[in-house]
Amino acid sequence: MPSQRPEEVGYGHVVESYVTRMYGGLPRYLVLNGGRFLGPRWWHTTRFTRHLIADAAAINDEELEALLGYEWRSRLTAAWLIGVDRRERFRARIGDLLLASEVCYSGGAYCFALARFGTQADAEILTAYLDYYLPRTDLHYDQPAALGALLRLDAHLGTHHATRFTEPNGLWDEWTKGAARLGYPSHTPADLRRWTDLHCDFANGWTRT
């Protein structure tokens, strides 16, 4: 999926309008990536969330495509806007980007969007991702975010897609051993589920769904 600058497709305004808007000296994409808005002491949370909800409703599909076709900051922001507004028509596009894993950081936002959509189709996308990337113990991509999202979907759908990944000595245990060798911290499935729930429940509260 080749990257294309938004101005090349007639949407040169989208990065400044949606990605780099500033809050407390930080651009939106950095706040989203770091989870600063989840902290109760961040003074800008109310303004940040109000603007995020408004932009998620206002941005059109063509602008979202322009962001999804660019670099990680734009893709991360677009996925958050898609997830907040639950634009399920972007499911296949988000799934393709997640599986391709072309750029850093944005994968967690794709998983957030899929968790927000909340359907069997989204669970199947996350399952396909984990089937492909958990055996790659040499790669630390978005395996934790994908498993957390899948665990949330299992809980809401009454399914058990994640069970075969999390069973003792299964793919998750083997992958975490590889991640430890690479110097990354390990996470329990329960931790990952809580982290996904925190993001999705915050979004639910913002949008009153």
N, C-alpha and C positions, 0 to 999 in steps of 0.2 A: 504494500500500500504506500505509494510514494507520497512524500510530504509536499504540500503546496501552500504557499503564502496566501492568506485570505484576500489580499489586494489583487492577486492574479485572477481571482474569480469574481471580482467586483464587490468584495465585502471587507475592504480595508479598515473599516471602523470597529470591527468586532472585538479585536484584542483589547483596545483601549476601553471600549464600552463595557465588556464583560469579564475580562481576565485580569487586567492590571489596575482596576479601580482600587483606591487606597483606603485602608482602615487602620487608624492608629499607627501610621507609618509602614504598614505592610500591604502588599498587593493581595487581592482576593485569592488568587491561586495559592499563595503561600499560607494564608489563613486556613483554607480548605485542606491543604496537604498536611499541615501541622496540627489541626484540630483545635486551634486557639479558641474558637467560638464555643467549644464545649466547657471551657473553664468558667466557673461562676464569677471570678474576679476580673474578667476582661471587660473593660468599660464599654467596648464598642460592639458587644454581642447583639444588642437590640437593633442598632442601626444596620449592622452587617446582615442579620437574618431577615430584616424587613426588606432590604434591597435584594437579597438573594431570592426571596419568594417572588418579588415583583418582576425581577429579570427572568426568572424561570417561566413565568406566565407570559411575558412580553416577547421574548426572543422567538423568532420564527424558525422554521425547519431549515431553511436555506442558510441562515446564520449559524445554526448549530452544525450543519454539515461543513461549513467553512472552518469552524473551530476544530471539528473532528479530523479534518484533513491536514492539520498543521502539526505543531510540535507538542511536547508533553504538557506544558502549562495550559495551552488552549484545549487539549483533549481532556485533561483533568477537570477543568472548569465546565466544559460542555457536558461531560458525564454527570457532574453534580446537578447542573441545571435540568438535565433530562430526568434524573432520578427524583429530584424535588417535585417536578411537575408530572411525574409518572407518564412520560411520553413513550408508551409501549411500542409505538411504531418504529422506534430506534433499537428495538431488542436485537435484531439480527446484526445491525451495524456495531453495536456495543459488543456482542458476542464475537464477531470477527476480529475486532481490535484487541479484545482480551486474549484470544487464542494466538494472535500474531505476536503479541508482546514485543512490539517494535521499540517502544520508548520507555524510559523509567517513570516511576511515580504514578502514572495515570491508571494503572491497573486496579488499584484500590477503589478508585472512583467508579470504574466500570462495575466492580463487584457491588458497590453501594447501590448503583442504579438497578442492577438485577435483583438485589434483595428488596428494593422498594417496589419493583413490579410484582414480585411475589407469586409467580405462577409455576406450574410444572415445567413449562418451557424454559424458564430461567434456571431452574434446578438442573435441567439437562445440559444447559450451556456450562454451568459451573462444574458439573460432573465430568464433562468432556475435557475441560481445562485441567482438572485434577488428575484425570487418567493420563493425560499427556505429560504434565509437569512434575507431579510428585515422584515418578521414577527418576527424574533428573536431579539426583542428589548433589550435583555440582552447580546447580543454579538456584539462586535465591531471588525469585521473582515475586509473584503475588499469590503464592500458595496459601499463606496464612489468611489473607483477605478473602480468597475464594472459599476456603473451608469455613470460615466464620459466616459468610453469606449463605452457604449451603446448609449449615446447621440451623440458621434462623429459618430458612425456607422449610426444612424438614419439620421443625416445630410447628410452623403455621399450617403446613399442608398435611401433616400427619403421615409423612413419608420417612424413609430411612436411607436416603441416598448416601449419606455420609458414613454410615455404619462400617462399610467395608474398608473405608480409608482409615478409620480411627480405632479399629480393633487392635488388641495388643500385638506388637511386632508386625503391624501392617504397614501400608505405604506411608502414613503420616509419621510413625515412629522412625522409619528408615530415613525419611527426608529430614526430620529434625536432627538426626545424627550427622547427616551431611552438612546441614546448616551450621551446626556447632563447630565442625571442622573448618568451616569457612569463617568462623568468628562471629556468627550471628546468634542472638539469644533465642532460646526455645520458648514456645508458647503452648499452653495446654489448649485442647479444643474448647474447654469451658471459657477460657480467657478470650479466645477468638470470637465465640458466640456473644459474650458480653460486649465486646468492642463494637461488633456489628449492630447489636441491639441499641447501644448508646447512640450511634449515628442515626439509625433509622427511627428510633423513638423521638429523638430531637426533631427530625424532619416531620414526623407525624404531628408533633405538637405545634410546629410552625404553621403547617398547612391545615391544621384542624381536621385531619382525616381519621 
